[in-house]
Amino acid sequence: GSIARHCLKQLEVLDIVEKDPKG
């Protein structure tokens, strides 16, 4: 449900941050 979606979103954000760190 929405929890899994939230986790995926978090992972996506972390992945983006890892590739393009902003501090």
Biopython code that builds the backbone (N, CA, C, O; Angstrom):
import numpy as np
from Bio.PDB.StructureBuilder import StructureBuilder

atoms = [
    (1, "GLY", "N", (0.803, -1.199, 0.000)),
    (1, "GLY", "CA", (0.000, 0.000, 0.000)),
    (1, "GLY", "C", (0.844, 1.259, 0.000)),
    (1, "GLY", "O", (1.909, 1.314, -0.615)),
    (2, "SER", "N", (0.354, 2.263, 0.695)),
    (2, "SER", "CA", (1.013, 3.574, 0.682)),
    (2, "SER", "C", (2.346, 3.538, 1.421)),
    (2, "SER", "O", (3.250, 4.312, 1.107)),
    (3, "ILE", "N", (2.474, 2.643, 2.400)),
    (3, "ILE", "CA", (3.732, 2.582, 3.158)),
    (3, "ILE", "C", (4.870, 2.158, 2.227)),
    (3, "ILE", "O", (5.939, 2.769, 2.224)),
    (4, "ALA", "N", (4.632, 1.116, 1.443)),
    (4, "ALA", "CA", (5.657, 0.651, 0.504)),
    (4, "ALA", "C", (5.997, 1.766, -0.480)),
    (4, "ALA", "O", (7.158, 1.988, -0.821)),
    (5, "ARG", "N", (4.947, 2.462, -0.927)),
    (5, "ARG", "CA", (5.161, 3.569, -1.863)),
    (5, "ARG", "C", (6.037, 4.628, -1.211)),
    (5, "ARG", "O", (6.940, 5.169, -1.849)),
    (6, "HIS", "N", (5.777, 4.924, 0.053)),
    (6, "HIS", "CA", (6.553, 5.925, 0.775)),
    (6, "HIS", "C", (8.016, 5.486, 0.861)),
    (6, "HIS", "O", (8.922, 6.291, 0.651)),
    (7, "CYS", "N", (8.240, 4.214, 1.168)),
    (7, "CYS", "CA", (9.604, 3.700, 1.269)),
    (7, "CYS", "C", (10.314, 3.829, -0.073)),
    (7, "CYS", "O", (11.473, 4.239, -0.138)),
    (8, "LEU", "N", (9.606, 3.473, -1.139)),
    (8, "LEU", "CA", (10.203, 3.589, -2.469)),
    (8, "LEU", "C", (10.563, 5.033, -2.766)),
    (8, "LEU", "O", (11.617, 5.325, -3.331)),
    (9, "LYS", "N", (9.673, 5.926, -2.377)),
    (9, "LYS", "CA", (9.928, 7.352, -2.610)),
    (9, "LYS", "C", (11.175, 7.777, -1.839)),
    (9, "LYS", "O", (12.016, 8.503, -2.368)),
    (10, "GLN", "N", (11.293, 7.327, -0.593)),
    (10, "GLN", "CA", (12.452, 7.674, 0.228)),
    (10, "GLN", "C", (13.735, 7.160, -0.426)),
    (10, "GLN", "O", (14.735, 7.873, -0.503)),
    (11, "LEU", "N", (13.690, 5.905, -0.896)),
    (11, "LEU", "CA", (14.866, 5.332, -1.543)),
    (11, "LEU", "C", (15.223, 6.125, -2.792)),
    (11, "LEU", "O", (16.395, 6.371, -3.077)),
    (12, "GLU", "N", (14.196, 6.518, -3.528)),
    (12, "GLU", "CA", (14.425, 7.307, -4.742)),
    (12, "GLU", "C", (15.139, 8.603, -4.382)),
    (12, "GLU", "O", (16.115, 8.981, -5.031)),
    (13, "VAL", "N", (14.654, 9.279, -3.351)),
    (13, "VAL", "CA", (15.257, 10.542, -2.917)),
    (13, "VAL", "C", (16.698, 10.307, -2.486)),
    (13, "VAL", "O", (17.590, 11.072, -2.853)),
    (14, "LEU", "N", (16.933, 9.248, -1.704)),
    (14, "LEU", "CA", (18.287, 8.966, -1.250)),
    (14, "LEU", "C", (19.199, 8.687, -2.436)),
    (14, "LEU", "O", (20.353, 9.116, -2.460)),
    (15, "ASP", "N", (18.668, 7.960, -3.422)),
    (15, "ASP", "CA", (19.452, 7.637, -4.610)),
    (15, "ASP", "C", (19.829, 8.909, -5.347)),
    (15, "ASP", "O", (20.972, 9.076, -5.772)),
    (16, "ILE", "N", (18.865, 9.800, -5.494)),
    (16, "ILE", "CA", (19.114, 11.070, -6.182)),
    (16, "ILE", "C", (20.154, 11.879, -5.404)),
    (16, "ILE", "O", (21.063, 12.460, -5.996)),
    (17, "VAL", "N", (20.018, 11.912, -4.101)),
    (17, "VAL", "CA", (20.948, 12.673, -3.264)),
    (17, "VAL", "C", (22.352, 12.091, -3.400)),
    (17, "VAL", "O", (23.335, 12.830, -3.454)),
    (18, "GLU", "N", (22.438, 10.755, -3.456)),
    (18, "GLU", "CA", (23.743, 10.120, -3.590)),
    (18, "GLU", "C", (24.399, 10.494, -4.912)),
    (18, "GLU", "O", (25.597, 10.772, -4.965)),
    (19, "LYS", "N", (23.599, 10.499, -5.983)),
    (19, "LYS", "CA", (24.154, 10.814, -7.299)),
    (19, "LYS", "C", (24.430, 12.302, -7.439)),
    (19, "LYS", "O", (25.371, 12.704, -8.123)),
    (20, "ASP", "N", (23.612, 13.112, -6.794)),
    (20, "ASP", "CA", (23.738, 14.569, -6.926)),
    (20, "ASP", "C", (23.681, 15.211, -5.544)),
    (20, "ASP", "O", (22.683, 15.842, -5.196)),
    (21, "PRO", "N", (24.746, 15.056, -4.751)),
    (21, "PRO", "CA", (24.749, 15.562, -3.381)),
    (21, "PRO", "C", (24.599, 17.073, -3.327)),
    (21, "PRO", "O", (25.179, 17.806, -4.128)),
    (22, "LYS", "N", (23.805, 17.517, -2.361)),
    (22, "LYS", "CA", (23.603, 18.960, -2.187)),
    (22, "LYS", "C", (23.983, 19.360, -0.765)),
    (22, "LYS", "O", (23.394, 20.281, -0.199)),
    (23, "GLY", "N", (24.968, 18.669, -0.186)),
    (23, "GLY", "CA", (25.347, 19.010, 1.174)),
    (23, "GLY", "C", (24.890, 17.954, 2.097)),
    (23, "GLY", "O", (25.112, 18.051, 3.304)),
]
sb = StructureBuilder()
sb.init_structure("model")
sb.init_model(0)
sb.init_chain("A")
sb.init_seg("    ")
for serial, (resi, resn, name, xyz) in enumerate(atoms, 1):
    if name == "N":
        sb.init_residue(resn, " ", resi, " ")
    sb.init_atom(name, np.array(xyz, "f"), 0.0, 1.0, " ", f" {name:<3s}", serial, name[0])
structure = sb.get_structure()
